[in-house]
């Protein structure tokens, strides 16, 4: 079975990185279909890897897997549910949910059709 990969880019000076790393590690440890990796942007190897993925801030999570050709990126600390959803998308078990704009929500509630 091919696994998804969750890579967490961190820095020792980042106050939010420990919580992002903790959540990612907990989620990955509970699943057999995911591999966890932490990359410090303070090392030369980590800095080069961050440049490769265009990481501009930490914590940043990059999720890849056999279910999508795209990398899924998340800046900040995700909830466990959000991270599980991103992993499932990377594995091809779920699809992206279409987000509705505020205009869509208002028009549905007021039963108005807008044409632009």
C-alpha angles and dihedrals in degrees: 000000000000114000133218117237125223112194118186116200110208143168127208090233095052113107093200098046098083092058093045091049092047094052093045092048093048092050093046094046090057093053129066094199097065136072119206124213130175118204121191113213088207093074121078091238091048092047091053091047091050090052090050090057094037092242107176102171141021141277094038124159122205114195121191133171147151094271097069138032091214129081115238112221129194126181115204133013113322125207115250090249092052092048092048089051092051091049091050090051090050089051093048093245094117138024128227111272113235111242117222120224121233088253090057091051094048094046091051093049093047092038092234125142114216120201117195 
